[in-house]
């Protein structure tokens, strides 16, 4: 017998007990090819007309289209949403999904949001 540093009752290491993994996936688990996205960002601008009349999104768009724009408080009052929900809607639904540009300014201490054409 060859002498070792470890006692004879020492359990085998975890690395030695795991079975070897197969290097190749089975044909059933091959990744599928991705389909192209349905809408490109340039095509999203026409979605502004897809907003239903009388919905909260329509109310927000009407307020933002005014010449003076709308404050966060006015948008909250029109929808009944919390401030973080209004800001998230402006960023996510209007800016990213619909491709609309929203201008934000703070002339007199209260932030004003308005819809811009560019």
N, CA, C and O atoms as a GROMACS GRO file, in nm:
protein
  472
    1UNK      N    1   0.084  -0.117   0.000
    1UNK     CA    2   0.000   0.000   0.000
    1UNK      C    3   0.089   0.124   0.000
    1UNK      O    4   0.195   0.127   0.063
    2UNK      N    5   0.042   0.229  -0.073
    2UNK     CA    6   0.119   0.353  -0.083
    2UNK      C    7   0.072   0.445   0.028
    2UNK      O    8  -0.048   0.467   0.045
    3UNK      N    9   0.165   0.500   0.105
    3UNK     CA   10   0.124   0.591   0.212
    3UNK      C   11   0.072   0.724   0.155
    3UNK      O   12   0.128   0.776   0.058
    4UNK      N   13  -0.036   0.780   0.215
    4UNK     CA   14  -0.092   0.909   0.175
    4UNK      C   15  -0.100   1.000   0.294
    4UNK      O   16  -0.085   0.955   0.408
    5UNK      N   17  -0.123   1.128   0.270
    5UNK     CA   18  -0.134   1.225   0.378
    5UNK      C   19  -0.269   1.218   0.448
    5UNK      O   20  -0.282   1.261   0.562
    6UNK      N   21  -0.370   1.164   0.380
    6UNK     CA   22  -0.505   1.161   0.435
    6UNK      C   23  -0.530   1.027   0.502
    6UNK      O   24  -0.478   0.924   0.458
    7UNK      N   25  -0.610   1.029   0.609
    7UNK     CA   26  -0.645   0.902   0.673
    7UNK      C   27  -0.732   0.816   0.581
    7UNK      O   28  -0.796   0.868   0.489
    8UNK      N   29  -0.736   0.687   0.606
    8UNK     CA   30  -0.809   0.593   0.521
    8UNK      C   31  -0.959   0.616   0.525
    8UNK      O   32  -1.027   0.584   0.428
    9UNK      N   33  -1.015   0.670   0.635
    9UNK     CA   34  -1.159   0.690   0.649
    9UNK      C   35  -1.207   0.822   0.589
    9UNK      O   36  -1.325   0.854   0.601
   10UNK      N   37  -1.118   0.899   0.526
   10UNK     CA   38  -1.156   1.028   0.471
   10UNK      C   39  -1.249   1.009   0.351
   10UNK      O   40  -1.215   0.932   0.261
   11UNK      N   41  -1.366   1.077   0.347
   11UNK     CA   42  -1.461   1.057   0.236
   11UNK      C   43  -1.406   1.116   0.106
   11UNK      O   44  -1.324   1.208   0.111
   12UNK      N   45  -1.448   1.066  -0.007
   12UNK     CA   46  -1.400   1.119  -0.134
   12UNK      C   47  -1.448   1.263  -0.153
   12UNK      O   48  -1.550   1.302  -0.096
   13UNK      N   49  -1.377   1.342  -0.231
   13UNK     CA   50  -1.416   1.482  -0.256
   13UNK      C   51  -1.538   1.487  -0.346
   13UNK      O   52  -1.570   1.391  -0.416
   14UNK      N   53  -1.606   1.602  -0.341
   14UNK     CA   54  -1.728   1.619  -0.419
   14UNK      C   55  -1.698   1.614  -0.569
   14UNK      O   56  -1.778   1.562  -0.646
   15UNK      N   57  -1.584   1.668  -0.609
   15UNK     CA   58  -1.550   1.670  -0.751
   15UNK      C   59  -1.533   1.530  -0.806
   15UNK      O   60  -1.559   1.506  -0.924
   16UNK      N   61  -1.490   1.437  -0.722
   16UNK     CA   62  -1.469   1.301  -0.770
   16UNK      C   63  -1.598   1.220  -0.777
   16UNK      O   64  -1.603   1.118  -0.845
   17UNK      N   65  -1.703   1.264  -0.707
   17UNK     CA   66  -1.826   1.186  -0.702
   17UNK      C   67  -1.926   1.224  -0.811
   17UNK      O   68  -2.021   1.150  -0.835
   18UNK      N   69  -1.908   1.340  -0.876
   18UNK     CA   70  -2.004   1.382  -0.978
   18UNK      C   71  -1.979   1.308  -1.108
   18UNK      O   72  -1.864   1.285  -1.145
   19UNK      N   73  -2.086   1.269  -1.177
   19UNK     CA   74  -2.066   1.203  -1.307
   19UNK      C   75  -2.024   1.307  -1.411
   19UNK      O   76  -2.054   1.426  -1.397
   20UNK      N   77  -1.956   1.262  -1.512
   20UNK     CA   78  -1.911   1.352  -1.618
   20UNK      C   79  -2.031   1.400  -1.700
   20UNK      O   80  -2.123   1.322  -1.726
   21UNK      N   81  -2.030   1.528  -1.739
   21UNK     CA   82  -2.139   1.585  -1.818
   21UNK      C   83  -2.117   1.557  -1.965
   21UNK      O   84  -2.004   1.552  -2.012
   22UNK      N   85  -2.224   1.540  -2.033
   22UNK     CA   86  -2.216   1.520  -2.178
   22UNK      C   87  -2.179   1.652  -2.243
   22UNK      O   88  -2.231   1.757  -2.203
   23UNK      N   89  -2.093   1.650  -2.339
   23UNK     CA   90  -2.045   1.773  -2.402
   23UNK      C   91  -2.145   1.828  -2.501
   23UNK      O   92  -2.144   1.949  -2.528
   24UNK      N   93  -2.230   1.745  -2.556
   24UNK     CA   94  -2.323   1.788  -2.659
   24UNK      C   95  -2.466   1.774  -2.611
   24UNK      O   96  -2.500   1.677  -2.543
   25UNK      N   97  -2.550   1.870  -2.646
   25UNK     CA   98  -2.692   1.862  -2.611
   25UNK      C   99  -2.761   1.762  -2.701
   25UNK      O  100  -2.720   1.737  -2.814
   26UNK      N  101  -2.868   1.707  -2.647
   26UNK     CA  102  -2.949   1.617  -2.729
   26UNK      C  103  -3.025   1.699  -2.832
   26UNK      O  104  -3.049   1.818  -2.808
   27UNK      N  105  -3.063   1.643  -2.945
   27UNK     CA  106  -3.132   1.720  -3.050
   27UNK      C  107  -3.260   1.786  -3.002
   27UNK      O  108  -3.298   1.891  -3.055
   28UNK      N  109  -3.328   1.729  -2.904
   28UNK     CA  110  -3.454   1.786  -2.858
   28UNK      C  111  -3.431   1.917  -2.782
   28UNK      O  112  -3.524   1.998  -2.772
   29UNK      N  113  -3.312   1.940  -2.729
   29UNK     CA  114  -3.287   2.059  -2.648
   29UNK      C  115  -3.205   2.164  -2.720
   29UNK      O  116  -3.153   2.256  -2.657
   30UNK      N  117  -3.192   2.153  -2.850
   30UNK     CA  118  -3.118   2.252  -2.926
   30UNK      C  119  -3.194   2.385  -2.922
   30UNK      O  120  -3.317   2.386  -2.933
   31UNK      N  121  -3.124   2.497  -2.907
   31UNK     CA  122  -3.194   2.626  -2.904
   31UNK      C  123  -3.254   2.656  -3.040
   31UNK      O  124  -3.196   2.625  -3.144
   32UNK      N  125  -3.370   2.718  -3.038
   32UNK     CA  126  -3.438   2.753  -3.162
   32UNK      C  127  -3.388   2.889  -3.209
   32UNK      O  128  -3.336   2.968  -3.130
   33UNK      N  129  -3.404   2.916  -3.335
   33UNK     CA  130  -3.364   3.046  -3.387
   33UNK      C  131  -3.468   3.148  -3.348
   33UNK      O  132  -3.588   3.119  -3.344
   34UNK      N  133  -3.422   3.269  -3.320
   34UNK     CA  134  -3.514   3.375  -3.280
   34UNK      C  135  -3.585   3.434  -3.400
   34UNK      O  136  -3.526   3.453  -3.506
   35UNK      N  137  -3.711   3.462  -3.382
   35UNK     CA  138  -3.787   3.529  -3.486
   35UNK      C  139  -3.760   3.679  -3.477
   35UNK      O  140  -3.734   3.730  -3.368
   36UNK      N  141  -3.765   3.751  -3.588
   36UNK     CA  142  -3.743   3.895  -3.582
   36UNK      C  143  -3.856   3.963  -3.505
   36UNK      O  144  -3.968   3.913  -3.500
   37UNK      N  145  -3.823   4.077  -3.446
   37UNK     CA  146  -3.923   4.150  -3.369
   37UNK      C  147  -4.038   4.194  -3.459
   37UNK      O  148  -4.018   4.224  -3.577
   38UNK      N  149  -4.157   4.198  -3.402
   38UNK     CA  150  -4.275   4.230  -3.483
   38UNK      C  151  -4.276   4.376  -3.526
   38UNK      O  152  -4.313   4.408  -3.639
   39UNK      N  153  -4.234   4.464  -3.437
   39UNK     CA  154  -4.238   4.606  -3.470
   39UNK      C  155  -4.101   4.668  -3.450
   39UNK      O  156  -4.036   4.647  -3.348
   40UNK      N  157  -4.058   4.742  -3.544
   40UNK     CA  158  -3.934   4.818  -3.529
   40UNK      C  159  -3.967   4.947  -3.457
   40UNK      O  160  -4.083   4.988  -3.449
   41UNK      N  161  -3.865   5.011  -3.403
   41UNK     CA  162  -3.887   5.133  -3.327
   41UNK      C  163  -3.946   5.244  -3.414
   41UNK      O  164  -4.025   5.325  -3.366
   42UNK      N  165  -3.907   5.248  -3.540
   42UNK     CA  166  -3.960   5.352  -3.630
   42UNK      C  167  -4.108   5.332  -3.656
   42UNK      O  168  -4.178   5.430  -3.684
   43UNK      N  169  -4.158   5.210  -3.648
   43UNK     CA  170  -4.298   5.184  -3.676
   43UNK      C  171  -4.387   5.211  -3.555
   43UNK      O  172  -4.509   5.207  -3.567
   44UNK      N  173  -4.328   5.237  -3.440
   44UNK     CA  174  -4.407   5.254  -3.318
   44UNK      C  175  -4.477   5.389  -3.310
   44UNK      O  176  -4.569   5.404  -3.230
   45UNK      N  177  -4.437   5.486  -3.389
   45UNK     CA  178  -4.495   5.620  -3.380
   45UNK      C  179  -4.644   5.621  -3.414
   45UNK      O  180  -4.717   5.706  -3.364
   46UNK      N  181  -4.689   5.528  -3.497
   46UNK     CA  182  -4.831   5.526  -3.532
   46UNK      C  183  -4.918   5.474  -3.419
   46UNK      O  184  -5.040   5.479  -3.428
   47UNK      N  185  -4.859   5.424  -3.312
   47UNK     CA  186  -4.937   5.369  -3.201
   47UNK      C  187  -5.006   5.475  -3.118
   47UNK      O  188  -5.086   5.442  -3.030
   48UNK      N  189  -4.977   5.602  -3.141
   48UNK     CA  190  -5.044   5.706  -3.064
   48UNK      C  191  -5.194   5.706  -3.090
   48UNK      O  192  -5.272   5.744  -3.003
   49UNK      N  193  -5.234   5.662  -3.207
   49UNK     CA  194  -5.376   5.656  -3.240
   49UNK      C  195  -5.442   5.532  -3.180
   49UNK      O  196  -5.565   5.522  -3.179
   50UNK      N  197  -5.362   5.438  -3.130
   50UNK     CA  198  -5.416   5.314  -3.077
   50UNK      C  199  -5.466   5.329  -2.934
   50UNK      O  200  -5.515   5.232  -2.876
   51UNK      N  201  -5.454   5.447  -2.877
   51UNK     CA  202  -5.499   5.470  -2.740
   51UNK      C  203  -5.651   5.485  -2.741
   51UNK      O  204  -5.706   5.562  -2.819
   52UNK      N  205  -5.719   5.412  -2.652
   52UNK     CA  206  -5.865   5.417  -2.648
   52UNK      C  207  -5.913   5.550  -2.592
   52UNK      O  208  -5.850   5.607  -2.503
   53UNK      N  209  -6.023   5.597  -2.644
   53UNK     CA  210  -6.084   5.720  -2.592
   53UNK      C  211  -6.130   5.701  -2.450
   53UNK      O  212  -6.189   5.598  -2.416
   54UNK      N  213  -6.104   5.800  -2.366
   54UNK     CA  214  -6.150   5.796  -2.228
   54UNK      C  215  -6.058   5.720  -2.135
   54UNK      O  216  -6.083   5.717  -2.014
   55UNK      N  217  -5.953   5.657  -2.187
   55UNK     CA  218  -5.862   5.583  -2.101
   55UNK      C  219  -5.767   5.680  -2.030
   55UNK      O  220  -5.759   5.797  -2.066
   56UNK      N  221  -5.696   5.629  -1.932
   56UNK     CA  222  -5.601   5.713  -1.860
   56UNK      C  223  -5.488   5.757  -1.951
   56UNK      O  224  -5.438   5.869  -1.938
   57UNK      N  225  -5.447   5.670  -2.041
   57UNK     CA  226  -5.342   5.707  -2.136
   57UNK      C  227  -5.389   5.822  -2.226
   57UNK      O  228  -5.311   5.912  -2.257
   58UNK      N  229  -5.515   5.820  -2.267
   58UNK     CA  230  -5.570   5.926  -2.350
   58UNK      C  231  -5.575   6.058  -2.272
   58UNK      O  232  -5.550   6.164  -2.327
   59UNK      N  233  -5.609   6.050  -2.144
   59UNK     CA  234  -5.612   6.170  -2.060
   59UNK      C  235  -5.473   6.230  -2.047
   59UNK      O  236  -5.456   6.352  -2.056
   60UNK      N  237  -5.372   6.145  -2.026
   60UNK     CA  238  -5.235   6.194  -2.013
   60UNK      C  239  -5.189   6.257  -2.143
   60UNK      O  240  -5.128   6.365  -2.142
   61UNK      N  241  -5.217   6.192  -2.256
   61UNK     CA  242  -5.177   6.249  -2.386
   61UNK      C  243  -5.244   6.384  -2.411
   61UNK      O  244  -5.180   6.475  -2.463
   62UNK      N  245  -5.371   6.397  -2.374
   62UNK     CA  246  -5.442   6.524  -2.393
   62UNK      C  247  -5.379   6.634  -2.309
   62UNK      O  248  -5.366   6.747  -2.355
   63UNK      N  249  -5.340   6.602  -2.187
   63UNK     CA  250  -5.276   6.701  -2.100
   63UNK      C  251  -5.138   6.739  -2.153
   63UNK      O  252  -5.099   6.856  -2.146
   64UNK      N  253  -5.064   6.643  -2.204
   64UNK     CA  254  -4.929   6.669  -2.252
   64UNK      C  255  -4.928   6.747  -2.383
   64UNK      O  256  -4.831   6.815  -2.413
   65UNK      N  257  -5.036   6.737  -2.462
   65UNK     CA  258  -5.043   6.806  -2.591
   65UNK      C  259  -5.076   6.955  -2.576
   65UNK      O  260  -5.061   7.031  -2.671
   66UNK      N  261  -5.121   6.996  -2.458
   66UNK     CA  262  -5.151   7.137  -2.437
   66UNK      C  263  -5.025   7.222  -2.455
   66UNK      O  264  -4.914   7.171  -2.439
   67UNK      N  265  -5.043   7.348  -2.487
   67UNK     CA  266  -4.926   7.434  -2.510
   67UNK      C  267  -4.842   7.451  -2.385
   67UNK      O  268  -4.719   7.457  -2.394
   68UNK      N  269  -4.904   7.458  -2.270
   68UNK     CA  270  -4.830   7.474  -2.146
   68UNK      C  271  -4.784   7.343  -2.087
   68UNK      O  272  -4.710   7.342  -1.988
   69UNK      N  273  -4.826   7.231  -2.143
   69UNK     CA  274  -4.791   7.100  -2.089
   69UNK      C  275  -4.871   7.070  -1.964
   69UNK      O  276  -4.979   7.126  -1.944
   70UNK      N  277  -4.819   6.982  -1.879
   70UNK     CA  278  -4.889   6.944  -1.756
   70UNK      C  279  -4.786   6.916  -1.648
   70UNK      O  280  -4.677   6.864  -1.675
   71UNK      N  281  -4.822   6.950  -1.526
   71UNK     CA  282  -4.733   6.920  -1.414
   71UNK      C  283  -4.757   6.778  -1.366
   71UNK      O  284  -4.856   6.714  -1.402
   72UNK      N  285  -4.666   6.730  -1.286
   72UNK     CA  286  -4.680   6.596  -1.231
   72UNK      C  287  -4.806   6.585  -1.147
   72UNK      O  288  -4.875   6.483  -1.149
   73UNK      N  289  -4.837   6.690  -1.073
   73UNK     CA  290  -4.956   6.690  -0.989
   73UNK      C  291  -5.084   6.682  -1.074
   73UNK      O  292  -5.178   6.612  -1.037
   74UNK      N  293  -5.087   6.753  -1.186
   74UNK     CA  294  -5.204   6.748  -1.274
   74UNK      C  295  -5.221   6.609  -1.336
   74UNK      O  296  -5.333   6.560  -1.349
   75UNK      N  297  -5.109   6.546  -1.373
   75UNK     CA  298  -5.117   6.411  -1.430
   75UNK      C  299  -5.163   6.310  -1.324
   75UNK      O  300  -5.238   6.218  -1.354
   76UNK      N  301  -5.118   6.329  -1.201
   76UNK     CA  302  -5.162   6.243  -1.091
   76UNK      C  303  -5.311   6.258  -1.066
   76UNK      O  304  -5.382   6.159  -1.048
   77UNK      N  305  -5.358   6.381  -1.065
   77UNK     CA  306  -5.498   6.407  -1.037
   77UNK      C  307  -5.588   6.350  -1.147
   77UNK      O  308  -5.698   6.301  -1.118
   78UNK      N  309  -5.542   6.356  -1.271
   78UNK     CA  310  -5.623   6.306  -1.383
   78UNK      C  311  -5.633   6.153  -1.382
   78UNK      O  312  -5.734   6.098  -1.425
   79UNK      N  313  -5.528   6.085  -1.335
   79UNK     CA  314  -5.526   5.939  -1.342
   79UNK      C  315  -5.550   5.872  -1.208
   79UNK      O  316  -5.596   5.757  -1.204
   80UNK      N  317  -5.521   5.940  -1.098
   80UNK     CA  318  -5.532   5.877  -0.967
   80UNK      C  319  -5.410   5.791  -0.934
   80UNK      O  320  -5.415   5.710  -0.842
   81UNK      N  321  -5.300   5.809  -1.009
   81UNK     CA  322  -5.180   5.730  -0.989
   81UNK      C  323  -5.084   5.799  -0.892
   81UNK      O  324  -5.095   5.918  -0.865
   82UNK      N  325  -4.990   5.722  -0.840
   82UNK     CA  326  -4.881   5.774  -0.758
   82UNK      C  327  -4.779   5.841  -0.850
   82UNK      O  328  -4.777   5.814  -0.970
   83UNK      N  329  -4.693   5.928  -0.794
   83UNK     CA  330  -4.596   5.999  -0.879
   83UNK      C  331  -4.502   5.905  -0.955
   83UNK      O  332  -4.472   5.929  -1.072
   84UNK      N  333  -4.456   5.798  -0.890
   84UNK     CA  334  -4.365   5.707  -0.958
   84UNK      C  335  -4.434   5.632  -1.072
   84UNK      O  336  -4.369   5.593  -1.169
   85UNK      N  337  -4.563   5.611  -1.060
   85UNK     CA  338  -4.637   5.544  -1.167
   85UNK      C  339  -4.653   5.634  -1.289
   85UNK      O  340  -4.644   5.589  -1.403
   86UNK      N  341  -4.678   5.764  -1.264
   86UNK     CA  342  -4.691   5.859  -1.374
   86UNK      C  343  -4.558   5.870  -1.448
   86UNK      O  344  -4.555   5.866  -1.571
   87UNK      N  345  -4.448   5.886  -1.373
   87UNK     CA  346  -4.317   5.898  -1.436
   87UNK      C  347  -4.280   5.770  -1.512
   87UNK      O  348  -4.221   5.777  -1.619
   88UNK      N  349  -4.316   5.655  -1.457
   88UNK     CA  350  -4.290   5.529  -1.526
   88UNK      C  351  -4.369   5.516  -1.654
   88UNK      O  352  -4.318   5.464  -1.753
   89UNK      N  353  -4.493   5.563  -1.653
   89UNK     CA  354  -4.576   5.560  -1.774
   89UNK      C  355  -4.518   5.652  -1.881
   89UNK      O  356  -4.514   5.617  -1.999
   90UNK      N  357  -4.472   5.770  -1.839
   90UNK     CA  358  -4.413   5.864  -1.934
   90UNK      C  359  -4.288   5.804  -1.999
   90UNK      O  360  -4.267   5.817  -2.119
   91UNK      N  361  -4.207   5.739  -1.919
   91UNK     CA  362  -4.083   5.681  -1.969
   91UNK      C  363  -4.106   5.553  -2.047
   91UNK      O  364  -4.052   5.536  -2.156
   92UNK      N  365  -4.185   5.462  -1.992
   92UNK     CA  366  -4.202   5.331  -2.052
   92UNK      C  367  -4.300   5.327  -2.168
   92UNK      O  368  -4.263   5.291  -2.279
   93UNK      N  369  -4.423   5.363  -2.142
   93UNK     CA  370  -4.527   5.348  -2.245
   93UNK      C  371  -4.516   5.454  -2.354
   93UNK      O  372  -4.523   5.422  -2.472
   94UNK      N  373  -4.499   5.579  -2.314
   94UNK     CA  374  -4.498   5.685  -2.415
   94UNK      C  375  -4.364   5.696  -2.486
   94UNK      O  376  -4.358   5.702  -2.609
   95UNK      N  377  -4.257   5.698  -2.409
   95UNK     CA  378  -4.126   5.718  -2.470
   95UNK      C  379  -4.074   5.593  -2.539
   95UNK      O  380  -4.039   5.599  -2.657
   96UNK      N  381  -4.069   5.483  -2.470
   96UNK     CA  382  -4.008   5.362  -2.525
   96UNK      C  383  -4.100   5.286  -2.619
   96UNK      O  384  -4.059   5.250  -2.729
   97UNK      N  385  -4.224   5.261  -2.579
   97UNK     CA  386  -4.314   5.179  -2.661
   97UNK      C  387  -4.374   5.257  -2.777
   97UNK      O  388  -4.379   5.206  -2.889
   98UNK      N  389  -4.420   5.380  -2.752
   98UNK     CA  390  -4.484   5.456  -2.859
   98UNK      C  391  -4.386   5.543  -2.937
   98UNK      O  392  -4.420   5.591  -3.045
   99UNK      N  393  -4.267   5.562  -2.886
   99UNK     CA  394  -4.166   5.643  -2.955
   99UNK      C  395  -4.192   5.792  -2.949
   99UNK      O  396  -4.139   5.866  -3.032
  100UNK      N  397  -4.271   5.839  -2.854
  100UNK     CA  398  -4.299   5.981  -2.841
  100UNK      C  399  -4.188   6.047  -2.759
  100UNK      O  400  -4.128   5.985  -2.672
  101UNK      N  401  -4.163   6.174  -2.789
  101UNK     CA  402  -4.061   6.249  -2.716
  101UNK      C  403  -4.130   6.342  -2.618
  101UNK      O  404  -4.219   6.418  -2.654
  102UNK      N  405  -4.087   6.336  -2.493
  102UNK     CA  406  -4.147   6.417  -2.388
  102UNK      C  407  -4.041   6.511  -2.334
  102UNK      O  408  -3.933   6.468  -2.293
  103UNK      N  409  -4.074   6.640  -2.334
  103UNK     CA  410  -3.983   6.742  -2.283
  103UNK      C  411  -4.017   6.766  -2.137
  103UNK      O  412  -4.134   6.775  -2.100
  104UNK      N  413  -3.915   6.777  -2.056
  104UNK     CA  414  -3.933   6.800  -1.914
  104UNK      C  415  -3.856   6.927  -1.877
  104UNK      O  416  -3.737   6.939  -1.906
  105UNK      N  417  -3.925   7.020  -1.814
  105UNK     CA  418  -3.859   7.143  -1.770
  105UNK      C  419  -3.910   7.181  -1.632
  105UNK      O  420  -4.016   7.136  -1.588
  106UNK      N  421  -3.832   7.265  -1.564
  106UNK     CA  422  -3.868   7.307  -1.429
  106UNK      C  423  -3.855   7.459  -1.420
  106UNK      O  424  -3.759   7.508  -1.360
  107UNK      N  425  -3.949   7.535  -1.479
  107UNK     CA  426  -3.933   7.681  -1.482
  107UNK      C  427  -3.955   7.750  -1.347
  107UNK      O  428  -3.879   7.839  -1.311
  108UNK      N  429  -4.056   7.711  -1.273
  108UNK     CA  430  -4.090   7.781  -1.149
  108UNK      C  431  -4.092   7.688  -1.028
  108UNK      O  432  -4.172   7.708  -0.937
  109UNK      N  433  -4.007   7.590  -1.026
  109UNK     CA  434  -4.002   7.501  -0.911
  109UNK      C  435  -4.082   7.374  -0.928
  109UNK      O  436  -4.053   7.275  -0.861
  110UNK      N  437  -4.182   7.373  -1.014
  110UNK     CA  438  -4.260   7.252  -1.039
  110UNK      C  439  -4.230   7.201  -1.179
  110UNK      O  440  -4.233   7.278  -1.275
  111UNK      N  441  -4.202   7.073  -1.190
  111UNK     CA  442  -4.164   7.014  -1.319
  111UNK      C  443  -4.285   7.008  -1.412
  111UNK      O  444  -4.394   6.968  -1.372
  112UNK      N  445  -4.262   7.049  -1.536
  112UNK     CA  446  -4.366   7.051  -1.640
  112UNK      C  447  -4.326   6.954  -1.750
  112UNK      O  448  -4.212   6.956  -1.798
  113UNK      N  449  -4.418   6.869  -1.790
  113UNK     CA  450  -4.396   6.773  -1.898
  113UNK      C  451  -4.482   6.815  -2.018
  113UNK      O  452  -4.598   6.851  -2.002
  114UNK      N  453  -4.422   6.808  -2.137
  114UNK     CA  454  -4.498   6.838  -2.259
  114UNK      C  455  -4.452   6.750  -2.370
  114UNK      O  456  -4.337   6.706  -2.373
  115UNK      N  457  -4.542   6.724  -2.463
  115UNK     CA  458  -4.514   6.641  -2.578
  115UNK      C  459  -4.448   6.726  -2.686
  115UNK      O  460  -4.498   6.832  -2.723
  116UNK      N  461  -4.332   6.678  -2.735
  116UNK     CA  462  -4.263   6.752  -2.840
  116UNK      C  463  -4.274   6.676  -2.971
  116UNK      O  464  -4.298   6.556  -2.972
  117UNK      N  465  -4.256   6.747  -3.080
  117UNK     CA  466  -4.272   6.684  -3.211
  117UNK      C  467  -4.149   6.608  -3.255
  117UNK      O  468  -4.161   6.514  -3.334
  118UNK      N  469  -4.031   6.643  -3.207
  118UNK     CA  470  -3.910   6.575  -3.254
  118UNK      C  471  -3.876   6.451  -3.177
  118UNK      O  472  -3.777   6.385  -3.206
   0.00000   0.00000   0.00000
